[in-house]
């Protein structure tokens, strides 16, 4: 089963935060990071002072694929709003779930708000 990484999981791995071990395991199997979550990661790395060159090197070294995000993913992310609103999930969170749902994957996240969600996707909270 393909693993889809939420931006929080990617950032945990990059910064060596708790839960990074689970992400490291997933990296061996070739995980997926969607373009919306990649944008979130890029923004956080820029906020942390990464130069454009450092940002590019870090993302390339990470090695996760970034598949296209299309209309069907966007619509699914919108549909997930109702089921995730009470947990406070963002658009990026819902995009990650929509991508995982479309490929039959499971999600790794560091966001505890995702625990217990019933949205048709296996979710593993890494810390």
C-alpha positions in Angstrom: 0.0 0.0 0.0 1.4 3.4 -1.0 2.1 5.8 1.9 1.1 9.4 1.4 2.9 11.8 3.7 1.2 14.8 5.1 3.3 18.0 5.3 3.6 17.6 9.1 5.2 14.1 8.6 7.7 15.5 6.0 8.7 18.3 8.3 9.1 15.9 11.2 11.5 14.0 9.1 13.4 17.0 7.9 13.8 18.5 11.3 14.4 15.1 13.2 11.3 15.6 15.3 9.5 12.8 17.2 7.9 10.4 14.7 10.6 10.9 12.1 11.5 7.2 12.5 8.1 6.2 11.0 8.7 8.5 8.1 12.2 7.2 7.5 10.7 3.7 7.2 8.1 4.9 4.7 10.8 6.6 2.7 12.3 3.2 1.9 9.1 2.2 0.2 8.8 5.3 -2.0 6.1 7.4 -0.4 4.0 10.1 -2.1 3.8 13.8 -1.2 1.1 15.7 -3.1 1.8 19.1 -4.6 -0.4 21.0 -2.1 1.5 19.5 0.8 4.8 20.1 -0.9 3.8 23.7 -1.1 3.2 23.7 2.6 6.6 22.1 3.3 8.3 24.7 1.0 6.6 27.6 2.8 7.7 26.3 6.3 11.3 25.7 5.1 11.4 29.2 3.7 10.0 30.5 7.0 12.8 28.6 8.8 15.4 30.5 6.7 16.1 28.0 3.9 17.5 29.5 0.8 16.0 28.6 -2.6 19.0 26.3 -3.2 18.7 24.6 0.2 15.0 24.2 -0.3 15.5 22.5 -3.7 18.3 20.2 -2.3 16.2 19.3 0.7 13.1 18.4 -1.3 15.2 16.4 -3.9 17.1 14.6 -1.1 13.8 13.7 0.5 13.0 11.8 -2.7 9.2 11.6 -2.4 7.2 11.8 -5.6 4.6 14.5 -6.1 1.8 13.3 -8.4 -0.6 15.6 -10.2 -3.5 16.9 -8.2 -6.5 17.2 -10.5 -10.2 18.2 -10.5 -11.3 14.9 -8.9 -8.9 15.4 -6.0 -10.1 18.9 -5.5 -13.7 17.8 -5.4 -12.9 15.1 -3.0 -11.0 17.5 -0.7 -14.1 19.7 -0.8 -16.3 16.7 0.1 -14.1 15.9 3.0 -14.8 19.3 4.6 -18.0 18.0 6.3 -16.3 15.0 7.8 -13.2 16.8 9.0 -14.6 20.3 10.0 -14.9 19.4 13.7 -11.3 18.2 13.8 -10.1 21.5 12.3 -8.4 20.0 9.2 -7.0 22.5 6.7 -7.4 22.5 3.0 -3.9 21.0 2.7 -4.9 18.2 5.1 -8.0 17.4 3.1 -5.9 17.4 -0.1 -3.6 14.9 1.4 -6.5 12.7 2.4 -8.1 13.0 -1.0 -4.9 12.0 -2.7 -4.5 9.0 -0.4 -8.1 8.0 -1.0 -7.7 8.2 -4.8 -4.7 5.8 -4.9 -5.9 3.5 -2.1 -3.0 4.6 0.1 -2.5 5.2 3.8 -1.5 8.5 5.3 1.3 9.4 7.8 0.7 12.6 9.8 2.1 14.2 12.9 -1.2 16.0 13.4 -3.1 14.4 16.3 -6.3 16.0 15.2 -6.5 13.3 12.5 -6.7 10.5 15.0 -10.0 8.7 14.9 -11.2 10.3 11.6 -13.4 8.0 9.6 -13.0 9.2 6.0 -12.2 6.0 4.1 -8.4 6.3 4.4 -6.1 4.5 6.8 -4.4 7.2 9.0 -1.3 6.7 11.1 -0.4 9.4 13.6 3.3 9.3 14.0 3.5 10.9 17.5 
